[in-house]
Each structure stands twice: as structure tokens, then as C-alpha cells.
Amino acid sequence: MKASKVDKQTYYRGVRMIPYDLLKEVTIAMLGVLGVVLILSAVLSSPDVPSVTLQSWSKADPVDFLTTATGELGGSTLVATYGPPYNSGSAAAQSWGPLAPQQWAGVHVPVNAPNDFVLQPLTQATAGDAALAAALTAYRSASGDQQQQWLTAYATGLGTATVATDGTVTCRQGPTGPCRC
């Protein structure tokens, strides 16, 4: 069979043609999509909630803040006992039956909750505060058993603590050493 050679003009004869601008079409489509995205982002955007800082937490709920700090000092919070890769605890270690892939890698980012979250920040705050510096020195120089006794008495006192209008916390507890409300 022989292929016919028909030129373009002959092939399209009788077919109505209109000029078409692809760039114009793409530009209009992109502007339409941009408009829809902007409208949806304005309508469905997330609320502007201010971030929670340690300062705002300690002012909003000072008893909860002190209770958490006491738990961090005592090593009883979830952060203090989380497990690999942060520490050797196993309170939140994940596993699938006998397989515990979280344990396999070991501790890579060691977190010492009492020191990192309570003692170190308080040490930095001792500049110009002799009473705080003396309390930290007394706490650090005490034995582990003595520290636990103080923390237990302090935590018990926080259970009945009240907050004054100026934000100071008062609680009734036994001998708490340098840990004071």
C-alpha cells in the first residue's frame, strides 16, 4: 500500500481553527488556584495561640509547675524515666512483643532530668540571689536519701498548697531542707 502525501492545509481544510494562547491559559489557571489557596488559607487557618513558656506556666499554675519540678528532681516523671535514646529507663519504651527496637540503638542523647531541667536552670539564676545559691549548695551536698526525704515532704506539702494573689505558693509540710514553698 502506498502512503498518501497530504499537506497540512489540505488535511485541515474545512476545519474551523481559532488562535490559542497556552501561556495565557496557564497564567489564568495559576491565578485561579492561587486565589482559591489564599481564600482557603484565610478561612481554614489555624488559630494564633500563643506558645506556652516556663514563665507563663509558672504564673498560670504555680503549684503544678512546682509539682512537676519536684518530680523531675526526684526522677519520677515520664521524661526522667522515658528510656532510649534519652536515658536507660524503660517507662515508655516501645516494643512489639519480644522485639524492642527502641532499646537496640541504646542511649544517644543522654538526659539527666534533675540536672538538665531543674538544677542547671536554678544555678544560672543564682546570680545576685545568695539564698538560692545557699539552698542549691545545701541540696547538692546532701546524701541521696536526704534529698529524697526533702522531696517527699515537699511534694506532700504541695498537695495542700495555696496560691496567694501575688503568685506566692504557701504549703504545709515537714522538714524540707532547702526545698521551701
C-alpha positions in Angstrom: 0.0 0.0 0.0 1.2 3.4 -0.8 1.2 6.2 1.8 -0.6 9.3 0.7 1.1 12.6 1.0 -1.4 15.2 2.0 -0.1 18.6 3.1 -1.3 20.3 6.3 -3.6 22.8 4.6 -5.4 20.1 2.6 -5.7 17.9 5.7 -7.3 20.7 7.8 -9.4 22.2 5.0 -12.9 22.8 6.3 -11.9 22.5 10.0 -12.6 25.8 11.8 -9.4 27.0 13.6 -9.1 29.6 16.3 -6.0 31.1 17.8 -5.0 29.6 21.1 -2.5 31.1 23.7 -1.2 28.4 26.0 0.7 30.9 28.2 -2.4 32.9 28.8 -4.4 29.8 29.7 -1.7 28.6 32.2 -1.5 32.1 33.8 -5.3 32.3 34.3 -5.3 28.8 35.8 -2.4 29.6 38.2 -4.1 32.8 39.3 -7.3 30.9 39.9 -5.5 28.3 42.0 -3.6 31.0 43.9 -6.9 32.8 44.7 -8.5 29.6 45.9 -5.5 28.8 48.1 -5.4 32.3 49.6 -9.1 32.2 50.4 -9.0 28.7 51.9 -5.9 29.6 54.0 -7.7 32.7 55.4 -10.8 30.7 56.2 -9.3 27.5 57.4 -6.1 28.8 59.1 -5.1 27.6 62.5 -5.7 29.9 65.4 -2.9 32.1 66.6 -2.4 30.5 70.0 0.5 32.0 72.0 3.2 29.5 72.9 3.5 28.2 76.4 6.7 29.2 78.1 8.1 28.2 81.5 7.3 31.7 82.8 3.7 31.6 81.6 3.2 28.1 83.0 4.7 29.1 86.4 2.4 32.1 86.6 -0.7 30.4 85.4 -0.4 27.3 87.6 2.5 27.7 90.1 1.5 24.6 92.1 1.6 22.4 89.0 4.9 23.9 87.9 6.4 23.2 91.4 5.0 19.7 91.4 6.5 18.9 88.0 9.9 20.4 89.1 9.7 18.2 92.2 9.0 15.2 90.1 11.9 16.0 87.8 14.2 16.3 90.8 13.0 13.0 92.2 13.4 11.3 88.9 9.8 10.1 88.8 8.4 11.9 85.8 7.9 10.3 82.4 10.7 12.4 81.0 13.1 11.2 83.7 12.3 7.5 83.0 11.5 7.6 79.3 14.1 5.3 78.0 16.3 5.2 74.9 17.6 7.2 73.2 17.5 9.7 76.1 18.2 7.6 79.2 18.3 4.0 80.4 14.8 4.0 81.9 12.1 1.8 80.5 8.8 3.5 81.5 7.8 4.4 77.9 10.0 2.0 75.9 8.1 0.8 72.9 8.1 -2.8 71.8 6.3 -5.3 69.6 6.0 -8.4 71.8 9.6 -9.6 72.5 11.1 -7.1 70.0 12.2 -3.7 71.4 13.8 -1.7 68.6 13.9 1.4 70.8 16.3 -0.4 73.1 18.6 -1.7 70.3 20.2 1.7 69.5 20.9 2.5 73.1 21.2 5.9 74.7 22.4 8.6 72.2 21.2 11.8 73.7 21.5 11.3 77.5 19.1 13.4 79.5 19.7 13.9 83.2 16.2 15.3 84.1 17.1 16.6 87.6 20.2 18.4 86.5 19.1 19.5 83.0 15.6 20.7 83.9 15.9 21.9 87.5 19.3 22.3 89.0 21.1 23.8 86.0 18.5 26.5 85.3 18.4 27.3 89.0 22.2 27.5 89.1 22.1 30.0 86.3 19.5 32.0 88.2 21.7 32.3 91.3 23.4 35.4 90.1 22.6 38.0 92.8 20.5 35.6 94.8 22.6 34.4 97.8 19.7 32.5 99.4 19.1 30.4 96.2 22.8 29.7 95.9 23.0 28.5 99.5 19.9 26.3 99.0 21.4 24.7 95.9 24.7 24.1 97.7 22.8 22.5 100.6 20.7 20.3 98.3 23.7 19.2 96.2 25.9 18.4 99.3 23.2 16.2 100.9 23.1 12.5 100.5 20.6 10.9 98.0 18.5 9.6 100.9 18.3 13.0 102.5 17.4 14.6 99.1 14.6 12.1 98.7 13.2 12.8 102.2 13.2 16.5 101.5 11.5 16.0 98.1 8.9 13.6 99.6 8.0 16.1 102.3 7.9 18.9 99.8 5.7 17.0 97.4 3.3 16.1 100.2 3.2 19.8 101.2 2.4 20.8 97.6 -0.7 18.6 97.8 -2.4 21.2 100.1 -0.6 24.3 98.7 -2.4 27.5 98.1 -1.6 30.4 95.8 -1.8 34.0 97.1 -2.9 36.8 94.8 0.7 37.9 94.3 1.6 34.4 93.0 3.5 33.1 96.0 2.8 29.5 97.0 2.4 28.5 100.6 2.1 24.9 101.8 2.3 23.0 105.0 5.0 20.3 105.1 7.5 18.8 107.4 11.3 19.4 107.3 12.1 20.0 103.6 15.6 21.4 104.0 16.4 23.8 101.2 13.2 22.9 99.3 10.8 25.5 100.5 7.4 26.8 99.5 
